Amino acid sequence: MWQWQLQGQVNMSYDVEVYDIDLFEVPGTWIIQLHDAGRKVICYFSAGSYEDFRPDANRFQADELGNTLGGFPDERWLDIRSPNVLAVMRDRLDLAVQKDCDGVEPDNVDGFVNDTGFPITATEQLAFNRAIANEAHLRGLSVALKNDLDQIPEIVDYVDFSVNEQCHEFDECDQLQPFITAGKPVFNAEYADRFVNNADERQNLCVAARLQNIRTLILPLDLDDSFRFSCDP
């Protein structure tokens, strides 16, 4: 199973195979500790959005910053067509290598179906996502597809696993089948109140997740480890 925590001091006590943690916020010493405990470490970063609190935020150019992401006032969509944006992401992948991450979770890679402020096409998005995957593999890193369900058939061969959000809530889990068929893990997180607060709903969810071979957690939206329910059998 897995654990996903992007805020706060990482709780390393879970007996899981994989931890998914923040590339910038987590010191390398924590990654060493997780490795010493036998865990694989996936490092999260946003590949498709600008976050004003990141140490490399000043590397993005003004004309590469688009609309604000809904619900995230300190985050704006990036123009992923820009060579400079890809160059910054290459350096983030280098940082993942320096920190000894086993893999990466590039987020916000579905701008083409969002109101980014840029006329990004599906073809341009796919080219960017494949470029990130290829650059990760060149560095010996495994790489996730984060959400972006529409492009799974075109990119499943380029990536190693899926990190998905709310496929049960939105009845989208069937779209992740190409990963299961290819023997690639699907890690899923659910946030809906009915799964958090209703044990029967949670049980039904976990039965479905196990049948579909989807590794599902019920987590707080802030991913701060304030609670955690696992569908691990």
N, C-alpha and C positions, 0 to 999 in steps of 0.2 A: 504494500500500500504506500501512500505518500502523505506528506504534510506540506501545506502551502501557507507561508507566513511572510508578509512583506512589511509589517510594521512592528516596532518594539524589539526588545531583546528576544532572540530566537529561542523558543522552548525546544531544547534538544532531547527531551526525554521520551519522545515517541519512538516506538519500536517499528519503524517503517523502512522501506528500501530507499526511498527518494525524498529529499527535501527540496522545495522550490522557494528560494529566498532572494532578496534584493541584491543586485550586483553592486550597487554603490554603497548601500547602508551597512552591509555586513562585512566586518573585518576578516582578513584572510585567516586569522587565528581561529575564528569560529568554523570556517570551512575545514581547517585541519582537524578540529575536534570532531566534526561530523564524519570526516573520512576515517578517523581513528575508531569511531563507533560503527564503521562498516556501512555508512550511508553514501549514496550518490547525491551530488549537489547540482541542482539546476539553478542558474542565476538569471533573474528577471531583469529586463530593461525594456523601455518603450522604444520601439523602432520607428513608430509612425507619429509620435507626438512629442512636442516640446514641453518640458517641465522646467519651470523657472528656477527650481531649487537644486538642479543637478550641477555638479562641478564643471561640466563642459557646456553649460547652457549658452555661454557667450560665443560659442563657435557657430551657432546658427545665424543665418542672415535674415534681415527683417522681411525680405520678400519670400522667405521660406515658411513663415509663420501664418497659419490660417485661422479658422474659426476656433472658438473655445469648445472643448469637449463638454458635452452635457454632464453636469454633476461634478465637474472638475475645473473650478475657476482658474487654477494655476497651471492649466494644461491646454495647449493649442495644437491642432493638427499641423503636421509638417507636409511640405511639398516633397513627397518621396521621389519625384522625378529629378530632383536636383542632385548632381554628382557630389556636392558638398555634404548633403544629408547622408548619402551612402558612405562617404569617407569618415564621418563621425561614427557611424555604426561599425565600421571596420575597427576603429580604435576602441570602441566598447567591447568588441569581441576580443581584441588584444588584452584588454583589462581582465576579461573573463579567464583568459589563459594565465595571466599573471597571478590571479587569485586562486588558480587551480580548480576552477569550476569544471564539472564533468560535461555540462551542457548548458544551453541557454533557452530562455523563453522570451522571444521578441514579441512585444505586445503592440496592439493597435495597427495591425497589418491588414485592415479591411476598410481603409479610408474611401475606397471607390464606391462603397454603398452608404457612406455617411456624408453629412453636410460639412465638408472640410474647408470650403472656400476655394478649392482648386478643381479643375476639370479632369480629375484623375480617372483614367479608364481602367476597366478590368484587366486589359492586357498590360498596362503599365504597372498595376498593382502586382500582378503575377510575376512580372519580370523582377520587380524589387524584392518580392518575397523569395523567389528562387535565388537571387543574388545573395541575400542574407544567408540562406541555407548553405549555399556553396562556399561562402566565405567562412562560415562556422566549421564546415567539414574540412576545409583547408587547414584549419587550426587544430584539428583533432577533437572538436566539440560536437556533441550531439545537439540537435536543434528541434524545437517544437513548432508546430503550427498552432497559433493562438486563435481560437474561434475561426473566423473566415470560412464558414461551412460551404459557401457557394463555390469555392475554388479547390475543395478537397480533391476531386478527381484529377485536377491538373497539377497538384503539388504533392500528393501523398508520397510519390516516389522520391521526392527531394528532401523529405524531413523524416525524423525518427520517431516522433510521438506527437500526440495532440494534447494541448491544454485547453479545455473547454469550460464555458460557464453556462449553466442553466439549461442544458439540453433536455433534462427531464421536465422542467417547468414549462418550456416552450414546445415540448413534443418534437424535438429535433434530433434525438439520439440516433435515429436510423441513418441520418446523413453521415454519421461517423463510422459507419460500417466498413468503408474501405480501409481504415486503419486496422480494425479487428481482423479483416480478411488477410491483410498483409502481415499480421503478427506484430503490429506496432501498438504500444500501450495508449490508452485513452484515459487521461486524468481529468476528472470533471468536478466542478464545485457548484453547489446549489445554495441559494440564499433566502428563498421564500419563507415567510413566517410560518406557513403551514407545515413545512418540513422541520423547522426549528422547534415549534411549540406543540406539535401534535405527534405523539409517538406512533399512532396507527398510520398516519400519512408517511412518516419517516420509514416505518417498516415496509410499507408497500413500495416506496421509492427504492429501498435497498434490495428488495426482491427483484425488481425490474433491472436494477443496475447489475446485479450478479448474473442474471440471465443473459444480459447483453455484453458481459465482460467489460464493463465500464467501471473504472476505479473512482467512485463517487464519495465526496465529502460534503457535509453540510456545515457551512462556515459563516462567520460574520462578514458582511460586505467589506469592512475595513481590513480584513485579513490580518487581524492583530492578535489572534489566538485567545480572544476572550471567551470563546467556547469552540467545541469541535465535536461533531458526530461523524463517525466513519461507517461506511457500508462494508468494511472489511469483514469477511465471514469469520 
